[in-house]
Amino acid sequence: MSETLQELLEKSNRTLILDGPLGTELTRRGFDVDRPGWSARALVENPELVLQIHLDYVAAGANLLTANTFRTHAVNLKEWSPAQNARELTSIAVELAQQAAGNACLVCGSVSPLGDSYRPQTSLSEDWLIEQHEKMLDELTSVGVDILLVETQTTFRELKVILRLIEKYSIPTMLSVVSFDGLHLLDGTPLPDIAELVTRSKIVALGCNCVPVEIVNTVLNSLKDNQLPKIVYANSGYQNAEGTWVQSLGANLDEHTELAKSWIQHGVRILGGCCGTEVPLIAKFAEKFGEDSV
């Protein structure tokens, strides 16, 4: 794609379509991600499948593809195989996304939290967080991603570390956080505190992911004091207290799309899908909200 993210966002009537989840599609197509290494294993065991999923999102109308780097942090690979090189896996993930993107899409490098996204660790040392995230940011920038996507962030402490680190990179960065109630991060930090913090950073878009569609408008209201373009990619449901996945309105294409219309009215400029959603949702978004529909 010849245009940069900033140039695309400057088109005030343009909704950019982000892709959907890779892990969900891997599972749907028969790849077992319920093992150490999670979705990163597919980069070694079935890279052709990863490439095909990216290609399917491109065909559906996505403008932004997310490389499969959510679990290529070295610390998140250690239970799988110490022989696996995090830098090599990150490079493979980005190369596959770039191959699929061609000139049609920009490629985002996923920067995930360290550890379990739904059970945030608040006691990790700051020096360790800096070391781990700096490695990942260096790896992503060295292999040429177009955008850094700092996603699924759940703790104020880890988020502040990442925001400090991105100051040395010239790549545009988007931030997406997780909330269970639409008002707080999972560590209890009020979302307006995030909105205020981000105003002093290099972030170019702010929003949420990995949340049920029913609370997205509450999240957007909590972030309303920040004037950045908003990004949303919500789930098809939610995980209950027993750890069971419960389908919600997000599992219905028409309901999810109708809700997305209200998110766009609240400033969402980048729209995709997260856990449990599938390629047809991205196709529906592209049809309803993409460039050709403007």
Rosetta silent file (secondary structure, phi, psi, omega in degrees, C-alpha in Angstrom):
SEQUENCE: MSETLQELLEKSNRTLILDGPLGTELTRRGFDVDRPGWSARALVENPELVLQIHLDYVAAGANLLTANTFRTHAVNLKEWSPAQNARELTSIAVELAQQAAGNACLVCGSVSPLGDSYRPQTSLSEDWLIEQHEKMLDELTSVGVDILLVETQTTFRELKVILRLIEKYSIPTMLSVVSFDGLHLLDGTPLPDIAELVTRSKIVALGCNCVPVEIVNTVLNSLKDNQLPKIVYANSGYQNAEGTWVQSLGANLDEHTELAKSWIQHGVRILGGCCGTEVPLIAKFAEKFGEDSV
SCORE:     score description
SCORE:     0.000 S_00000001
   1 L     0.000  128.831 -175.011    0.000    0.000    0.000 S_00000001
   2 L   -76.116  -26.139 -178.025    1.495    3.314   -1.062 S_00000001
   3 L   -87.596  146.810  176.008   -0.245    5.381    1.619 S_00000001
   4 L   -84.548  168.461  177.277    0.896    5.466    5.245 S_00000001
   5 H   -59.172  -42.791 -179.101   -1.413    4.984    8.221 S_00000001
   6 H   -61.364  -41.057  179.335   -1.314    8.715    8.938 S_00000001
   7 H   -65.027  -39.727  178.420   -2.335    9.526    5.375 S_00000001
   8 H   -65.630  -40.498 -179.467   -5.205    7.054    5.535 S_00000001
   9 H   -69.813  -23.316  179.052   -6.416    8.457    8.865 S_00000001
  10 L   -72.279  -15.559  174.498   -6.361   11.974    7.437 S_00000001
  11 L   -80.995   98.861 -167.160   -9.183   10.947    5.121 S_00000001
  12 L   -63.903  -20.544 -179.127  -11.934   11.880    7.543 S_00000001
  13 L   -97.970   10.917 -173.707  -14.638    9.791    5.853 S_00000001
  14 L  -101.260  126.615  169.381  -12.541    6.626    5.719 S_00000001
  15 L  -101.621  121.978  178.820  -13.028    3.618    7.995 S_00000001
  16 E   -86.770  135.640 -178.102   -9.995    1.339    7.904 S_00000001
  17 E  -100.270  114.630  174.437  -10.750   -2.369    8.113 S_00000001
  18 E   -84.725  155.048  178.089   -8.449   -4.362   10.375 S_00000001
  19 L   -72.343 -173.357  178.344   -8.316   -8.131   10.007 S_00000001
  20 L  -109.931 -168.829 -174.153   -9.747  -10.617   12.510 S_00000001
  21 L   -71.382  140.662  175.636   -8.195  -13.148   14.894 S_00000001
  22 H   -85.164  -38.714 -179.619   -5.611  -15.602   13.642 S_00000001
  23 H   -60.591  -42.582  178.115   -5.934  -17.999   16.581 S_00000001
  24 H   -61.451  -44.205 -179.238   -9.664  -18.447   16.034 S_00000001
  25 H   -68.320  -37.054  175.785   -9.134  -19.160   12.343 S_00000001
  26 H   -59.247  -46.173  179.999   -6.310  -21.605   13.069 S_00000001
  27 H   -63.397  -45.012 -178.452   -8.600  -23.513   15.418 S_00000001
  28 H   -61.101  -29.840 -177.394  -11.522  -23.413   13.004 S_00000001
  29 L   -97.242   12.694  169.818   -9.294  -24.877   10.291 S_00000001
  30 L    97.611    4.806  179.033   -8.075  -27.748   12.460 S_00000001
  31 L   -90.514  130.204 -176.831   -4.794  -26.469   13.930 S_00000001
  32 L   -82.958  108.856  177.899   -4.409  -27.188   17.654 S_00000001
  33 L   -97.575   -1.779 -177.704   -3.419  -23.968   19.469 S_00000001
  34 L   -85.837   55.896 -179.431   -4.126  -25.388   22.924 S_00000001
  35 L  -145.349  160.389  173.631   -0.457  -26.247   23.462 S_00000001
  36 L   -53.543  137.711 -175.284    2.643  -24.413   24.691 S_00000001
  37 L    97.648  -23.881  175.259    3.614  -21.921   22.026 S_00000001
  38 H    46.367 -131.027 -174.297   -0.032  -21.356   21.134 S_00000001
  39 H   -67.943  -21.657 -179.962   -0.489  -19.696   17.720 S_00000001
  40 H   -62.821  -27.488 -179.707    3.278  -19.256   17.247 S_00000001
  41 H   -59.011  -32.320 -177.647    3.610  -23.004   16.628 S_00000001
  42 H   -64.260  -24.728  179.072    1.801  -22.582   13.323 S_00000001
  43 H   -64.231  -27.823  179.613    4.691  -20.484   12.020 S_00000001
  44 H   -99.807  -43.412 -172.330    6.849  -23.632   12.104 S_00000001
  45 H   -83.112  -29.123 -179.115    4.320  -26.446   11.787 S_00000001
  46 L  -155.070   64.278 -179.641    2.001  -24.964    9.148 S_00000001
  47 H   -62.297  -27.896  178.328    3.142  -21.596    7.761 S_00000001
  48 H   -62.315  -35.398  178.836    1.063  -22.202    4.627 S_00000001
  49 H   -69.495  -41.132  176.612   -2.078  -22.113    6.775 S_00000001
  50 H   -59.183  -45.954  179.188   -1.022  -18.831    8.396 S_00000001
  51 H   -60.418  -43.141 -178.495   -0.437  -17.357    4.940 S_00000001
  52 H   -63.799  -38.123  178.084   -3.832  -18.575    3.708 S_00000001
  53 H   -63.663  -44.431  175.968   -5.631  -16.969    6.646 S_00000001
  54 H   -58.293  -45.376 -179.140   -3.919  -13.660    5.888 S_00000001
  55 H   -61.754  -37.291  178.956   -4.872  -13.998    2.217 S_00000001
  56 H   -65.727  -36.821  176.490   -8.486  -14.676    3.170 S_00000001
  57 H   -68.469  -37.074  176.270   -8.590  -11.469    5.221 S_00000001
  58 H   -62.747  -46.069  179.689   -7.131   -9.539    2.287 S_00000001
  59 H   -62.875  -30.224  179.455   -9.774  -11.021   -0.007 S_00000001
  60 H   -73.356  -17.477  177.215  -12.443  -10.052    2.543 S_00000001
  61 L   115.192   13.938  179.528  -11.414   -6.417    2.235 S_00000001
  62 L   -66.755  143.607  172.885   -9.009   -5.766    5.108 S_00000001
  63 L   -98.645  -22.957 -177.226   -6.750   -2.705    4.844 S_00000001
  64 E  -127.308  127.094  176.051   -4.564   -3.688    7.808 S_00000001
  65 E  -108.771  141.254  178.692   -3.121   -7.159    8.462 S_00000001
  66 E  -104.242  119.230  176.936   -1.744   -8.216   11.850 S_00000001
  67 L   -64.172  151.120 -175.860    1.371  -10.394   11.782 S_00000001
  68 L   -80.385   62.602 -178.608    1.222  -13.512   13.946 S_00000001
  69 L  -112.056   11.152 -178.230    3.581  -12.113   16.608 S_00000001
  70 L   -59.114  -31.939 -179.079    1.180  -12.115   19.561 S_00000001
  71 L  -123.986   33.319  175.361    3.080  -15.042   21.091 S_00000001
  72 L  -103.578    9.410  165.753    6.593  -14.680   19.662 S_00000001
  73 L   -56.441  138.698  179.522    7.947  -12.901   22.744 S_00000001
  74 H   -55.922  -40.425 -176.598   10.891  -15.015   23.946 S_00000001
  75 H   -67.189  -28.502 -179.455    9.315  -15.367   27.397 S_00000001
  76 H   -85.470   -4.415  178.686    6.092  -16.721   25.894 S_00000001
  77 H  -101.463  -13.156 -168.143    7.984  -19.362   23.925 S_00000001
  78 L   -62.578  -27.771  179.494   10.043  -20.858   26.726 S_00000001
  79 L   -82.147   -8.397 -179.248    7.521  -23.604   27.611 S_00000001
  80 L   -90.267  -65.369 -178.881    7.378  -24.737   24.005 S_00000001
  81 L  -162.183  119.059  178.937   10.977  -25.215   22.934 S_00000001
  82 L   -63.495  -15.505  179.584   14.145  -23.418   23.995 S_00000001
  83 L   -77.432  -18.929 -179.222   15.514  -24.107   20.519 S_00000001
  84 L   -75.099  132.334 -177.959   12.966  -21.810   18.941 S_00000001
  85 L   -96.906  122.399 -176.570   14.372  -18.378   18.276 S_00000001
  86 H   -61.163  -42.710  179.996   11.992  -15.524   19.019 S_00000001
  87 H   -62.025  -41.517  179.944   13.602  -13.210   16.476 S_00000001
  88 H   -64.524  -43.489  179.809   13.363  -15.874   13.764 S_00000001
  89 H   -65.540  -41.014  177.082    9.700  -16.571   14.508 S_00000001
  90 H   -60.546  -42.458  179.100    8.886  -12.866   14.542 S_00000001
  91 H   -63.572  -43.393  177.902   10.601  -12.503   11.180 S_00000001
  92 H   -60.848  -44.783 -178.204    8.670  -15.455    9.714 S_00000001
  93 H   -60.266  -45.046 -178.829    5.379  -14.042   11.005 S_00000001
  94 H   -69.225  -40.558  178.508    5.983  -10.634    9.467 S_00000001
  95 H   -60.510  -40.146  178.404    7.210  -12.083    6.162 S_00000001
  96 H   -64.688  -43.192  178.917    4.028  -14.160    5.838 S_00000001
  97 H   -65.284  -41.011  179.089    1.843  -11.115    6.519 S_00000001
  98 H   -64.705  -39.178  178.313    3.847   -9.005    4.059 S_00000001
  99 H   -60.987  -43.343  179.640    3.549  -11.701    1.394 S_00000001
 100 H   -70.827  -36.736 -174.772   -0.228  -11.737    1.788 S_00000001
 101 H   -67.953  -39.201 -176.066   -0.526   -7.956    2.028 S_00000001
 102 L    52.507 -130.985  176.259    1.283   -7.166   -1.200 S_00000001
 103 L   -99.218    8.596 -174.058    0.299   -3.631   -2.153 S_00000001
 104 L   -91.873  -25.750 -171.726   -3.215   -4.017   -0.741 S_00000001
 105 L  -137.789  157.756  165.543   -2.601   -3.721    3.014 S_00000001
 106 E   -91.952  151.673 -177.209   -0.340   -2.285    5.681 S_00000001
 107 E  -109.085  127.202  177.482    1.179   -4.794    8.104 S_00000001
 108 E   -98.867  138.844  171.329    0.882   -4.403   11.874 S_00000001
 109 E   -97.401  119.474 -177.758    3.293   -6.008   14.306 S_00000001
 110 E   -74.650  127.238  174.371    1.405   -7.276   17.355 S_00000001
 111 E  -114.899  103.439 -172.873    2.919   -6.247   20.713 S_00000001
 112 L   -97.728  166.035  171.956    1.138   -8.324   23.357 S_00000001
 113 L   -69.346  157.756  178.566    1.273   -8.324   27.165 S_00000001
 114 L   -86.663  119.773 -179.261    3.689  -10.707   28.820 S_00000001
 115 L   101.370 -163.602 -177.069    1.832  -13.688   30.246 S_00000001
 116 L   -72.732  122.700 -177.027   -1.874  -14.522   30.329 S_00000001
 117 L   -60.942  -36.181 -175.898   -3.922  -11.660   28.871 S_00000001
 118 L   -88.399   -8.964  177.952   -6.918  -12.309   31.137 S_00000001
 119 L  -127.038   74.958 -172.903   -4.847  -12.768   34.313 S_00000001
 120 L   -61.666  139.174  177.051   -2.522   -9.775   34.324 S_00000001
 121 L   -95.307  120.486 -175.646    0.662  -10.021   36.341 S_00000001
 122 L  -103.183   -0.325 -175.450    1.221   -6.857   38.341 S_00000001
 123 L  -106.758    5.357  179.938    4.396   -7.891   40.192 S_00000001
 124 L   -66.711  141.021 -177.515    6.809   -8.200   37.255 S_00000001
 125 L   -70.048  147.345 -179.110    9.902   -6.044   37.675 S_00000001
 126 H   -64.081  -39.738  179.498   10.121   -2.921   35.552 S_00000001
 127 H   -60.637  -40.252  179.815   13.632   -3.803   34.362 S_00000001
 128 H   -67.548  -41.742  177.869   12.391   -7.195   33.139 S_00000001
 129 H   -61.182  -43.503  179.202    9.424   -5.624   31.344 S_00000001
 130 H   -60.861  -46.804 -178.331   11.749   -3.146   29.650 S_00000001
 131 H   -59.778  -47.856 -176.295   14.136   -5.898   28.565 S_00000001
 132 H   -68.080  -45.336 -177.408   11.429   -8.142   27.110 S_00000001
 133 H   -72.547  -33.601  178.103    9.445   -5.460   25.320 S_00000001
 134 H   -63.925  -38.853  176.208   12.521   -3.716   23.949 S_00000001
 135 H   -59.616  -47.573 -178.025   13.588   -6.999   22.324 S_00000001
 136 H   -64.857  -44.341 -179.988   10.207   -7.405   20.673 S_00000001
 137 H   -63.152  -40.504  177.321   10.028   -3.791   19.471 S_00000001
 138 H   -62.727  -42.153 -179.456   13.541   -4.036   18.045 S_00000001
 139 H   -64.834  -44.833 -178.646   12.643   -7.273   16.260 S_00000001
 140 H   -65.733  -42.253 -178.958    9.430   -5.893   14.777 S_00000001
 141 H   -70.895  -32.427 -178.336   10.996   -2.664   13.573 S_00000001
 142 H   -70.441  -26.393 -179.809   14.025   -4.443   12.102 S_00000001
 143 L   -95.935    4.014  166.273   11.840   -6.656    9.889 S_00000001
 144 L    86.631   34.950  173.172    9.892   -3.729    8.532 S_00000001
 145 L   -66.406  154.526  179.149    6.349   -3.680    9.902 S_00000001
 146 L   -84.658  -28.152 -173.247    4.348   -0.614    8.874 S_00000001
 147 E  -142.714  143.213  167.743    2.586   -0.196   12.222 S_00000001
 148 E   -96.245  124.490  178.008    3.128   -1.278   15.826 S_00000001
 149 E  -109.461   97.445  178.084   -0.105   -2.587   17.314 S_00000001
 150 E   -83.343  104.388 -167.075    0.210   -2.565   21.106 S_00000001
 151 E  -125.229  163.232  174.918   -2.801   -4.707   21.871 S_00000001
 152 E    55.936   35.901 -177.473   -4.740   -6.541   24.581 S_00000001
 153 E   -80.466  135.286 -171.004   -3.087   -4.406   27.255 S_00000001
 154 L  -124.641  -13.159 -178.527   -4.410   -5.019   30.756 S_00000001
 155 L  -129.529  140.893 -179.476   -2.137   -3.247   33.260 S_00000001
 156 H   -63.639  -37.484 -176.339   -1.170    0.392   33.666 S_00000001
 157 H   -63.830  -50.070 -179.615    2.344   -0.561   34.742 S_00000001
 158 H   -67.410  -37.797  179.702    3.208   -2.584   31.655 S_00000001
 159 H   -61.383  -43.165  179.214    1.495   -0.077   29.399 S_00000001
 160 H   -62.076  -38.975  177.487    3.604    2.793   30.748 S_00000001
 161 H   -60.163  -47.939 -178.239    6.789    0.815   30.054 S_00000001
 162 H   -63.961  -41.032 -179.445    5.765    0.197   26.432 S_00000001
 163 H   -63.574  -35.441  176.258    4.766    3.826   25.879 S_00000001
 164 H   -67.368  -41.693 -176.674    8.179    4.968   27.057 S_00000001
 165 H   -67.078  -36.103 -175.717    9.947    2.482   24.801 S_00000001
 166 H   -70.489  -11.346 -179.067    8.083    3.404   21.610 S_00000001
 167 H   -60.567  -25.868 -176.755    9.362    6.969   21.849 S_00000001
 168 H   -88.782   -1.634 -178.785   12.594    5.936   20.089 S_00000001
 169 L  -107.957  147.086 -178.405   10.842    4.419   17.075 S_00000001
 170 L   -94.366   -1.901 -178.266    9.461    6.333   14.097 S_00000001
 171 L   -76.339  134.172  176.882    6.811    3.722   13.214 S_00000001
 172 L   -59.742  141.464 -174.356    3.181    4.775   13.891 S_00000001
 173 E  -127.282  133.209  175.092    1.758    2.972   16.916 S_00000001
 174 E  -109.765  148.626 -178.670   -1.814    2.066   17.837 S_00000001
 175 E  -124.749  131.006  178.051   -2.918    1.102   21.347 S_00000001
 176 E  -132.933  130.281 -174.942   -5.759   -1.223   22.287 S_00000001
 177 E  -115.897  166.846 -179.484   -6.704   -2.130   25.860 S_00000001
 178 L  -115.264  137.447  176.062   -8.915   -4.730   27.550 S_00000001
 179 L  -140.134  144.613  175.142  -11.711   -4.038   30.019 S_00000001
 180 L   -93.892  -22.419 -176.664  -14.330   -6.291   31.593 S_00000001
 181 L  -118.455   -2.305 -179.106  -16.669   -3.481   32.655 S_00000001
 182 L    82.611   -1.709 -174.860  -15.958   -0.761   30.099 S_00000001
 183 L  -119.783  -24.486 -173.654  -14.629    1.506   32.835 S_00000001
 184 E  -137.575  153.922  163.715  -11.325    0.003   34.006 S_00000001
 185 L   -66.224  169.821 -179.465   -8.314   -1.983   32.849 S_00000001
 186 L   -66.468  -21.405  177.447   -8.149   -5.470   34.307 S_00000001
 187 L   -86.444    2.921  177.656   -5.769   -4.194   37.010 S_00000001
 188 L    96.902   -4.651 -179.961   -8.411   -1.672   38.125 S_00000001
 189 L   -66.692  128.065  177.054   -6.949    1.430   36.468 S_00000001
 190 E   -62.267  136.624 -178.551   -9.751    3.796   35.328 S_00000001
 191 H   -61.551  -32.952  175.463   -9.806    4.088   31.550 S_00000001
 192 H   -58.271  -27.756  176.237   -9.839    7.915   31.642 S_00000001
 193 H   -65.739  -34.798  177.106   -6.337    7.631   33.168 S_00000001
 194 H   -67.783  -45.486  179.712   -5.257    5.777   30.031 S_00000001
 195 H   -57.098  -40.326  179.682   -6.805    8.431   27.812 S_00000001
 196 H   -69.460  -43.432 -179.708   -4.864   11.119   29.676 S_00000001
 197 H   -60.406  -41.758 -174.314   -1.575    9.194   29.589 S_00000001
 198 H   -68.907  -24.840  178.490   -1.815    8.572   25.859 S_00000001
 199 L   -61.901  -21.501 -178.726   -2.195   12.280   25.064 S_00000001
 200 L  -102.341   18.907 -176.548    1.476   12.661   26.013 S_00000001
 201 L  -121.834 -177.540  179.083    2.664    9.753   23.836 S_00000001
 202 L   -93.093   10.661  179.189    3.297    8.919   20.168 S_00000001
 203 E   -63.010  137.876 -179.208    0.148    6.808   19.894 S_00000001
 204 E  -109.117  -10.937  175.901   -1.887    7.596   16.745 S_00000001
 205 E  -153.643  142.956 -174.143   -5.040    5.564   17.525 S_00000001
 206 E  -134.212  140.814  177.668   -6.559    4.389   20.807 S_00000001
 207 E   179.737 -146.111 -174.313   -9.262    1.888   21.635 S_00000001
 208 E  -140.034  156.713  171.506  -10.120   -1.618   22.804 S_00000001
 209 E  -148.430  172.050  178.070  -10.028   -5.241   21.759 S_00000001
 210 E    56.346   39.298  177.859  -10.820   -8.657   23.223 S_00000001
 211 E  -128.184  154.047  174.299  -14.012   -7.306   24.812 S_00000001
 212 E   -68.294  148.056 -176.566  -17.676   -8.265   24.301 S_00000001
 213 H   -59.859  -26.921 -174.598  -19.519   -6.001   21.893 S_00000001
 214 H   -65.878  -19.788 -178.052  -21.993   -5.040   24.621 S_00000001
 215 H  -108.999    2.387 -175.119  -19.458   -2.887   26.495 S_00000001
 216 H   -60.916  -44.629 -179.329  -17.658   -1.213   23.589 S_00000001
 217 H   -63.012  -32.041  175.709  -19.707    1.992   23.732 S_00000001
 218 H   -66.431  -41.951  176.261  -18.977    2.218   27.471 S_00000001
 219 H   -60.684  -47.299 -178.269  -15.258    1.907   26.726 S_00000001
 220 H   -61.862  -37.053  177.047  -15.469    4.577   24.044 S_00000001
 221 H   -66.091  -36.541  179.335  -17.286    6.878   26.430 S_00000001
 222 H   -68.254  -25.435 -178.400  -14.549    6.285   29.028 S_00000001
 223 L  -101.917    9.359 -168.936  -11.917    7.281   26.444 S_00000001
 224 L   -64.912  -24.755 -178.559  -13.867   10.190   24.963 S_00000001
 225 L   -73.066  -13.211  174.413  -11.598   12.900   26.373 S_00000001
 226 L   -92.530  126.112 -172.154   -8.805   11.661   24.139 S_00000001
 227 L   -89.855    5.843  178.757   -9.311   13.033   20.633 S_00000001
 228 L   -65.407  155.034  169.844   -7.277   10.409   18.770 S_00000001
 229 L   -55.684  145.849 -176.918   -8.954    8.208   16.154 S_00000001
 230 E  -102.916  150.176  177.795  -10.402    5.153   17.858 S_00000001
 231 E  -124.598  134.488  177.644   -9.780    1.483   17.135 S_00000001
 232 E  -138.699  129.671  165.284  -12.137   -1.364   18.078 S_00000001
 233 E  -142.291  106.458 -170.352  -11.959   -5.091   17.459 S_00000001
 234 E  -100.026  169.917 -178.323  -14.336   -6.932   19.722 S_00000001
 235 E   -88.652  170.877  172.955  -15.072  -10.574   20.506 S_00000001
 236 L   -86.100   -6.625 -178.873  -17.951  -12.826   19.551 S_00000001
 237 E  -171.241 -146.343 -179.330  -18.590  -13.378   23.285 S_00000001
 238 E  -155.546  161.849  177.163  -16.858  -13.417   26.636 S_00000001
 239 E   -96.878  122.641 -178.032  -15.220  -15.733   29.133 S_00000001
 240 L   -80.890 -179.251 -174.881  -17.307  -16.218   32.279 S_00000001
 241 L   -61.229  -24.798  179.792  -16.024  -16.657   35.845 S_00000001
 242 L   -87.897    0.537 -179.510  -15.683  -20.417   35.308 S_00000001
 243 L    84.042   10.535  179.550  -13.498  -19.873   32.243 S_00000001
 244 L   -90.662  138.938  178.748  -16.215  -20.992   29.818 S_00000001
 245 E   -79.630  128.124 -178.909  -16.708  -19.096   26.558 S_00000001
 246 E  -117.408  121.845  177.329  -20.206  -17.598   26.264 S_00000001
 247 E   -68.815  143.257  177.336  -21.495  -16.357   22.908 S_00000001
 248 L  -130.152 -163.002 -179.665  -23.033  -12.886   22.892 S_00000001
 249 H   -58.907  -23.263 -178.841  -24.442  -10.487   20.291 S_00000001
 250 H   -65.202  -17.089  179.617  -20.975  -10.371   18.766 S_00000001
 251 H   -79.763  -13.187 -179.897  -21.496  -13.857   17.341 S_00000001
 252 L   -98.154  119.166 -175.550  -24.292  -12.570   15.104 S_00000001
 253 H   -56.582  -44.889 -177.294  -22.950  -10.850   11.963 S_00000001
 254 H   -68.067  -43.135  179.503  -25.894   -8.487   11.608 S_00000001
 255 H   -65.516  -43.360 -179.809  -25.975   -7.526   15.304 S_00000001
 256 H   -61.989  -42.550 -179.133  -22.204   -7.050   15.422 S_00000001
 257 H   -67.445  -39.317  179.096  -22.312   -4.886   12.301 S_00000001
 258 H   -64.901  -40.701  176.552  -25.201   -2.786   13.603 S_00000001
 259 H   -65.200  -38.959  179.397  -23.319   -2.131   16.831 S_00000001
 260 H   -60.314  -31.711  177.083  -20.199   -1.250   14.830 S_00000001
 261 H   -60.538  -39.431  178.599  -22.197    1.479   13.122 S_00000001
 262 H   -71.057  -31.973  177.858  -22.696    3.145   16.501 S_00000001
 263 H   -66.042  -39.861  178.733  -18.982    2.788   17.308 S_00000001
 264 H   -62.090  -36.922  177.153  -18.086    4.626   14.111 S_00000001
 265 H   -66.320  -20.007  177.693  -20.410    7.423   15.202 S_00000001
 266 L   -97.165   15.692  173.147  -18.325    7.609   18.403 S_00000001
 267 L   101.625    7.309  178.551  -15.080    8.161   16.504 S_00000001
 268 E   -73.728  125.828  179.996  -13.949    4.659   15.569 S_00000001
 269 E  -114.842  -15.122  179.706  -11.825    4.821   12.430 S_00000001
 270 E  -126.897  122.288 -168.954  -10.230    1.370   12.585 S_00000001
 271 E  -133.452  127.781  178.045  -12.549   -1.615   12.844 S_00000001
 272 E  -148.958 -159.647  179.634  -11.823   -5.349   13.011 S_00000001
 273 E  -128.810  152.623  177.833  -12.634   -8.552   14.880 S_00000001
 274 L  -123.677 -151.615 -167.513  -11.135  -10.348   17.872 S_00000001
 275 L   -48.631  130.653  175.562  -11.640  -13.707   19.623 S_00000001
 276 L    88.174  -17.400  177.675  -14.367  -15.907   18.173 S_00000001
 277 L   -82.159  164.072 -175.064  -15.042  -13.739   15.120 S_00000001
 278 L  -134.969  176.227 -176.561  -14.297  -15.044   11.644 S_00000001
 279 H   -52.852  -41.355 -179.714  -13.467  -13.866    8.130 S_00000001
 280 H   -57.304  -28.700  177.020  -17.127  -13.221    7.148 S_00000001
 281 H   -66.527  -42.103  179.130  -17.353  -10.469    9.783 S_00000001
 282 H   -64.381  -39.235  176.914  -14.415   -8.634    8.195 S_00000001
 283 H   -62.634  -39.214  179.108  -16.055   -9.029    4.785 S_00000001
 284 H   -66.138  -43.178  177.657  -19.267   -7.588    6.201 S_00000001
 285 H   -61.101  -44.547 -179.190  -17.397   -4.635    7.716 S_00000001
 286 H   -62.163  -39.520  179.665  -15.608   -3.985    4.421 S_00000001
 287 H   -66.466  -42.766 -174.098  -18.905   -4.077    2.543 S_00000001
 288 H   -84.454  -36.500 -169.233  -20.709   -1.750    4.961 S_00000001
 289 H  -122.934   -8.387 -175.497  -17.973    0.606    6.127 S_00000001
 290 L   -71.818 -178.867 -172.873  -14.971    0.203    3.799 S_00000001
 291 H   -58.242  -40.714 -176.780  -13.745    2.664    1.211 S_00000001
 292 H   -68.545  -17.038 -177.888  -16.023    1.465   -1.560 S_00000001
 293 H   -92.485   -7.183 -176.758  -19.066    2.021    0.661 S_00000001
 294 L   -74.236    0.000    0.000  -18.269    5.659    1.449 S_00000001
